[in-house]
Amino acid sequence: MPDEFARAVHELVRDKVEKRAPEIEVSAGKETPAVINIMAALKESVRRAERRCKR
């Protein structure tokens, strides 16, 4: 792994010196992750905790 990282950094620096844009690989097979509403999840968690405490 360190060799791969060092090689990637070296290529990036070389390309930057030569003023070329780095190649970016985009995989079409991955689905976008579901977006979670953090506030809604927090409110639901608090509501559940309050119900447990009242018992």
Sequence and secondary structure as in RCSB ss.txt:
>XXXX:A:sequence
MPDEFARAVHELVRDKVEKRAPEIEVSAGKETPAVINIMAALKESVRRAERRCKR
>XXXX:A:secstr
 HHHHHHHHHHHHHHHHTT        SS        HHHHHHHHHHHHHHHHH 
